[in-house]
Amino acid sequence: MTIRIGERWMVPAVLAVAVFVFVVVDHTLVSDTDLGLRQSTGLALLQALAIVLQLRFAVLGWLVSAVALGYASIAVGGPSWVEPMFNSYLVVLALLAVRVPWRTAAVVWAATAGMGAVLTFAMPHAQWTDIVGSAVLAGLVLVAAAAVRAVIDARRAAYEQARASAHQQQRTVLLEERARIARELHDVVAHHMSVIAIQAESARYRVADPPPELLTSLSAIHAGASAALSEMRRVLDVLHAEADGPTQPQPRIADIDGLVEGIQAAGRQVFLRREGSVRELATGVEICAYRIVQEALSNAVRHAPGADIRIELCYRTAELEISVTNGHGGTAVPSRSGGRGLIGMRERVAVLGGGLETMPTPEGGYSVRAVLPLTETNTR
């Protein structure tokens, strides 16, 4: 916060110092005026203060500058339009125009012209050409500064709109990915509920002379599973109705071989290695692992043309580690996905309580690493 405040005050502070030095040096060494060093220093301080005030109190800063300019004009016996005081006044006008509405700037311009007219009437040696020239010059400064402000405001508005649009797009992508994940997980849950209902129904016929309590429990399990399955199917009908295209079979880790073969057939070098105790995992883990590899391969093909791709699946006791790394490739194909793939991977991993790391490699490639926990319910 301190750094930001310092940067905000930097420009007014530099301008204030520059104006102070300019006014003092010009009045004491260059201009032929009756102002002494003490008066010149006081006026310079007022103009410097007016510039600093522009940061928070623009109109007050202008009033301070106008008073200093009027005093300087009276002190030298004529309007100081070509003196450093008026030049400093123009700096204050420019700073004011980029901070206040155009109506306020118009009032300030009218006040500037009015002040010049009053000074012209009050001082016998003043000329109307001075007031006309000063009014025109002040108007040009205000218009130019207001134009700069309009450009800055337009760019700021465009930036805010682009940021809001990007945020909305990312939010839309996130919701779409969550809906897709929900459809897949609901399919998995519905399958398990169906298995429970079938096994509860068949269990009563596997035991000779089952006790009534067992039959009652099995009937309750079957009824509960059937009811849950019915509700689940209603949810699935809604979710799949929102999906694009027909429902596809859920992929498994074994299907990764098909992904590899498809990319290899296109002429790319893809290496797949499995480590540890390879075994069948819970359906949710299998789907998540497949989708991560699928998206990582898609990104590698799109963003690193011609680069080798290495896939590692490490089966451990409590976790499955997935690593997809590609080398430095050629010119990347422009992507219009809006980060959908990375969002989807993060959401899938988060559902299972795992972790995901994506980062560039020292060799100029890219690495995707995911760790999926294997609990008792995630392992078969």
Secondary structure as UniProt FT lines:
FT   HELIX           2..25
FT   HELIX           26..30
FT   HELIX           37..53
FT   TURN            54..56
FT   HELIX           58..75
FT   TURN            76..77
FT   TURN            81..82
FT   HELIX           84..97
FT   TURN            98..99
FT   HELIX           102..122
FT   TURN            124..125
FT   HELIX           128..203
FT   TURN            204..206
FT   HELIX           212..242
FT   HELIX           253..255
FT   HELIX           256..265
FT   TURN            266..267
FT   STRAND          270..276
FT   HELIX           283..303
FT   TURN            305..306
FT   STRAND          309..315
FT   STRAND          319..326
FT   TURN            338..339
FT   HELIX           340..351
FT   TURN            352..353
FT   STRAND          355..360
FT   TURN            362..363
FT   STRAND          366..373
FT   HELIX           376..378
//
